[in-house]
Amino acid sequence: MITVSVLYPNSDGLKFDMDYYLNKHMTLLSQRVGSALKSYVVDKGISGGAPGSKPTYYVMLHLKFESVDAFSKAFGPHASEIMADIPKYTNVQPVIQINDPVVA
């Protein structure tokens, strides 16, 4: 099992429509990748490491797939459509990282 993390950096001037993201974008993503997506978690940053500091990432999405190949096959054909939806809910470019969970 692998995790694909999509991290939205927190910055001055950030705009992020959480309602659109949760109800439209995540629905689009889930429908397009289908059953290859085993589960996902959306985390909204509330603080950085120091008390009162801003979180580094405003939102973090963690998607679970069986393998990098399963992710690529499910996401690849729909990547353009899914990525084109990003400006509808935010003005920041996400950072994408594929992870191999060591401890769960």
Buried (B, 14 or more C-beta within 10 A) or exposed (E): EBBBBBBBBBEEEBEBEEEBBBEBBBEBBEEBBEEBBEEBEBBBBEEEEEEEEBBBBBBBBBBBBEEEEBBBEBBEEBEEEBEEBBEEBBEBEBEEEEEEEEEE
